[in-house]
Amino acid sequence: MEGGDGGGGDEVALERAFEEMPVPPWQNQITIRAMVTSLVLSLVFNVIVCKLNLSTGVIPSLNVAAGLLGFAAVKAWTVTIEKCGFLKQPFTRQENTLRWPILNSPPKKGGKQVWVLFKSFVSSFLWAFFQWFFTAADGCGFSSFPTFGLQAYNRRFYFDFSATYVGVGMICPYMVNVSLLIGAIISWGIMWPVIESKKGDWYSADIPASSLHGIQGYRVFLAIAIILGDGLFQVIYMVVVTLKSFVQQLLQKTDAHNESEEGALVDYNEMRRTEFFLKDQIPDSVAIGGYAALALLSTFVVPLIFPQLKWYQILVAYVFAPVLAFCNAYGCGLTDWSLASNYGKLAILVFSSWVGLDHGGVLAGLASCGVMMSIVSTASDLMQDFKTGYLTLSSPRSMFISQVYGTAMGCVLSPMVFWCFYKAYSVGDPEGSYPAPYALMYRGIALLGVEGFDSLPKNCLKLVVVCFLAALLINLVIKLLREYETKYRIYRVIPSPMCMAIPFYLGGYFAIDMCIGSLILFVWEMKNKKKASDFAPAVASGLICGDSLWGIPAAILALAGVKPPICMKFLSAKANKRVDSLLGG
């Protein structure tokens, strides 16, 4: 069953290989060891995702890391218990469906991947621990190393020695990383210096640098324009793709009725998977009743937490959310791309303008975004889980209960992890390690909703329109080239507008990290493509996990009042001379 090209013979052999293996009932598919492993992994990945969200907002797929760590943990536990003679239930593929990506891999390769991930994890963790000693104050340490000179550093072009984003760069596609770098060059290398030269004309020279009515406004609102333009195009494109797929399915059903059933070829895999998947269906009454109960609960509870939102506004959100959730889940199944954040941005604009500035429209828009994204995102995630369960003969009931269990853990662990970061670091500081860029972006979208274009600085509206239209045009060109230009596939070298928008506010330092990760992967693939394909995701996952998890002991030390002993800072020759004279004199 190794590799293969996905041919029919291999596919048939797959389920026949498990034919003699009994499929446990759905109650036995959820085990204590799997739940404990999930609890530990949820804490680990909560820390990782929280750090990524608060630093840049760029979050890669962590399925490989979660799959390998989950498989290694449960497998090690079962092997140990089996050797002691206490194993009552063997480890099945239904118990840990995250093992699915490596089901077709030889056991030795799976073990090597785990070992490579472990070594990468330890190295990254120790490197983060070493860096901590030199960060006694803001602007200290390896993360402030002016790699390309002090002028480039002031324009946020430097390599900050972050193992996390080197690993992210190894996972993300090449064009994503290049798009980030291009966006940083266009914004921080060209646009912002030009706009800053208009200081005193386009915006007041007395406005603080952090004000949205100054240079910060151009950075934020131009990025928002590109993000909204990209998001609007993707939503429209997804609707078109969904409708087209529906029409094709209807036509195929019509044709199928006209064909003779004798010529139909029954696929053994699909027949067996469908049989087990439909055996434990979730009743419609449970699905509809559960959604209605949660909607009713939210209608009364959310306004108590956010008085700016009225009960009828929450009810409206829950009425329209299923339509958007279906579109997102169906579109994600077709393209493997969730647009939950885009639906959330639309909710911000709609509800913030509905509530108005005088009645707390900014907070209402942000709260409605949370409600909408929770529904829409969960729908696509659950559909992906159901597909995984379908492929591994797992019961949809056990998959659903696992999703509920994971969501419940997230409701407890996520606030705890965020609280640790919030107490230990200056979250939201534009010059700090955790600027929380999307917080400012989403607040800017809410301000647009309540204030309209009056909140924009001078000439910002013109630039916003240009960026919005440019995002639409670039996406249209990419889709047209992907559809009609297949010889040279030029669309592969056109940068993504959404990716280019992210460095508009943050700068190019993390894009440089990610491009270095891409360079490492490129060189590795040039030397040994198969080995790179097998082990690069494990190396990248280890780099991300190790560096990010150092945030836990670092936060504990910060909360305990323990500070690093050394501040390693880099000064210009002139500044260093003044410091020497001050210290000497």
PyMOL commands that set and color helices and strands:
alter all, ss='L'
color gray80, all
select helices_A, chain A and resi 8-17+26-29+32-55+63-83+97-102+107-132+142-144+150-154+163-171+174-196+215-258+261-263+268-279+284-305+311-335+340-355+357-359+361-391+396-424+437-455+460-484+490-493+497-501+503-506+509-527+529-549+551-559+573-584
alter helices_A, ss='H'
color red, helices_A
deselect
rebuild
show_as cartoon
